[in-house]
Amino acid sequence: AEPKIKQYERDWIWFEAWARYAWNPDRKEQDEREYWVGRITEKYGNKQAAEKILDAYNDSGECAPRLIRRFGITEGNRQTLSLGMTLDQLVNPRPYGPYEGLWLCQAPPGERLQEYAEKEWKGESHIGETPPQIIQEALQYSQSAVEAIEAAKPLVTKNKEEFERLRNDIYCIRAMSENYAAKVNAAILVLRYNYSKDIQDLKKAAEYLEESLDHYRKLTELTKDTYDFAQSMQTSQRKIPFPGAENGVPANFHWTQVLPKYEKELEDFKKYVKGVESDNNTR
């Protein structure tokens, strides 16, 4: 926007929620729904729209926490979740310095990808949240959020430009969730291949990786004209998915900058699969 929107204006509901619940978190759910419907009605001019917008906020807000706790490597100071993750980071997070507290202390009981793949191969029972469950929930919540925001659109009578920004955000969260879902499926198959040695697992993983890239292209299109950056801490301290600075210069802070790296990732993976298949055929 021109002029730039101040942070307390753009993220008004975030600041208000912090203030409200830091002061008193023990509030009745129905009372809170009525309160926020009232505040959103003031913002967008219609109570029915406000109800749908609140639903979109709540549903879209379920996606990132699920994804980061089950697949993430670390917290926000080192990882920008919305920029995605590489296949290698999902399959083999150890070299990237994973913070185990993220899933051992800050999440419900569940399995990381490596645990899940091993148990699946051995036919063992699963415990708590599983990767397929999480990606399915992220897809369901993000789709519900899209449906709610679309239902609100014709009812909005005020601040329509800001509503369109919010609507775009909802679609961004949907594309991000779809990207992770497809890439997690690719990672599961790569991990399965470690046990099966079946080239079909790698071929199917390549298909999922290509699907994840399609979703990332969609995410890039949604953000290229709406965001200046994914995060403001553009330093080498940020490592995931890629370093936040190169040679002391900010880097990899926008989806458009990261997309070519994921395109190369797919290209390299396809070459790897062909190489494995060729080796198998010559034996």
Secondary structure, 3 states (H helix, E strand, C coil): CCCCCCHHHHCHHHHHHHHHHHHCCCCCHHHHHHHHHHHHHHHHCCHHHHHHHHHHHHHHCCHHHHHHHHHCCCCCCCECHHHCCCHHHHHCCHHHCCCCHHHHCCCCCECCHHHHHHHHHHCCCCCCECHHHHHHHHHHHHHHHHHHHHHHHHHCCCCHHHHHHHHHHHHHHHHHHHHHHHHHHHHHHHHHHHHHCCHHHHHHHHHHHHHHHHHHHHHHHHHCCCCCCCCCCCCCCCCECCCCEECCEECCCCHHHHHHHHHHHHHHHHHHHHHHHHHHHCC
